[in-house]
Amino acid sequence: MFVFLVRRLLQAVMVMLAVAFIAFLMFRYLGDPVNNIVSQDATQQQREEVRQRLGLDDPMAIQYGRFVINAAKGDFGVSYRNSRPVSALLAERLPATAELVLVAALLSLVLGIPLGIYTALKPRGVLSQGLQIMSLIGISLPTFVTGILLILVFSVWLGWLPSFGRGDVIDIGWWSTGFLTASGLKALILPSFMLCLFQLTLIMRLVRAEMLEVLRADYIKFAKARGLKNRAIHFRHALKNTLIPVVTIFGLQLGGLIAFAIITETVFQWPGMGALFIQAVNFTDVPVMAAYLVMVSLIFVIINTSVDLLYNVIDPRLRTDPTRASGKGA
Amino acid sequence: MALLEVENLKVEFPTRKGVLTAVDNVSFNVEQGEILGVVGESGAGKSMTGAAVIGLLEPPGRIGGGQIRLDGKRIDNLSPDEMRKIRGRHIGAIFQDPLTSLNPLFTVGEQLVETIRTHLPMSAADAKKRAIGWLAEVGIPAPDRRFDQYPHQFSGGMRQRVVIALALCAEPRLIIADEPTTALDVSVQAQIIALLKRVCRERNAAAILVTHDMGVIAETADRVAVMYAGRLAEIGPVAHVLQKPSHPYTAGLMGSIPRVGPRPKRLIQIEGSMPRLTDIPSGCAFNPRCPKVFAECHRIRPELRPVADGAAACLLYEGVTQ
């Protein structure tokens, strides 16, 4: 288990170094940063001075090393556009995105798994077939379209929910949360639903397919022959066996949720990291873009590593067992 | 009164091309503590008969007629939940493949305790004690330690022992063992059969042993039923059926078992193959392959008639003139 953990962490570090390299390349190839700093009529000599001061004339390997060390300390430099440290900008925007993604992820699990089980257990029911069709629509409509439709119905026609922003937030230390105010919670509903819709339908369809597969397994037939109650067969024996692919896909999709949050944040004017990134792209604000890239990758890597560890919890066959080294037992 | 009475059982599969009859008019009894062997080629309806008795026919398969009685009480028309209470508690089952019969994500102990507590009012601690007792009973060494292990930590033979413990742990009086040794090493097969026989005898539990291994039948069963194309061809005491088979099909089966001896005889082979369910010939289903076939066999369907100690479904014994 320990060896596995170390190996997995080393892999994660390698991935992060590669991502950092790509982020680093952005600085070199998306325009000359010196141009962004000095005034337009600076002389060639002034330019060289700045270049030297910033260490931009050092060999590439040294510059890369410096970038990685600074990034590891959370220092991504200063935003070109509003001259504030990038880390501060991101920290300010992180809570909004994190809360949105968290709610969307929970919604997709809380709704997706039970709906998947239901459609698998009653495959011919009217409700199941309706859900299947709905999920097909959900999985194929682009999220910005569903977002705009949601705004049209719930904000414009019915006037129940706000169409943009986070509502009122309360600061707890540096974290600003919308969970504690009524308007904050109301503002969360539409964006999180839009964000989770794809994931929700994916999980529902996945759970359904896996469950149908597992219900045909011999151990389910044998569980029936042992006279176990249907509830135990479906929710204990079958569900646990369907969870491994669900955990995999959920882990992958959680990263996807953060990435897709860009679209949701744009549609709902949500003040999160995605919106910040879109602005940064518009102004070629390379430090912000680089920091966003590194940060999202870091989240991806953390999630995937945790998923690998979760497998071990769910499936005993993956746990390395010292007694097995001596043969298969018996 | 027999423990299990099966009367004119019919198992049907509705298909687009009409209803197929997989088990046709099969009747037999199983006495208290008796081991009944059921033999036949693949597709003869052996497993289907077992599945019908325990109420686990895969849809769209269904019981199309007849009765199944346990202790004189009909069980073929019970509600799903009433039937569930009978499974495991009164009728246990063992399937072919021990490698896939156990849920890989639960320990052997969890699966045993779960089964025991589903059927018997018992505290978790008592159930655990009983489960460990069962592991010891089926010959698993170090049962206390094995209790907490997962199925993948057991070998194939050991897993089938666990499966037997699981099928018997709520003390059913009838076990349906559907080819319990087919997936195992030959060296382990005999042990498993011996174990099954011993635990049944000790508890006076009856068993229906579905197999196509005549050796297993000869060694284990008290009586044997021979099935062909969904029908019962012959049923009777093992010694009688094996040594003096009445039905030409049984005779052919016996002739096709290789024997070890100083002067090996040529193996007899039954010509042709069993008909598909869609084109069972009229009259006796065996008529295209029967060495003793005569004109009436194509017209009249033979009923099961008492012959010697047992019964056979063959016109040779119905006094029909050849």
Interface residues (C-beta under 8 A of the other chain):
Chain A: A217 D218 Y219 K221 F222 A223 K224 A225 R226 G227 L228 K229 N230 A232 R236 H237 K240 N241 I314 D315 P316 R317 D321 T323 R324 K328 G329 A330
Chain B: I54 L56 R84 K85 I86 R87 G88 R89 G92 A93 F95 D97 T100 S101 L102 N103 P104 L105 F106 T107 E114 T115 T118 H119 I140 P141 R146 Q149 Y150 H152 Q153 F154 S155 G157 M158 V163 L166 A167 A170
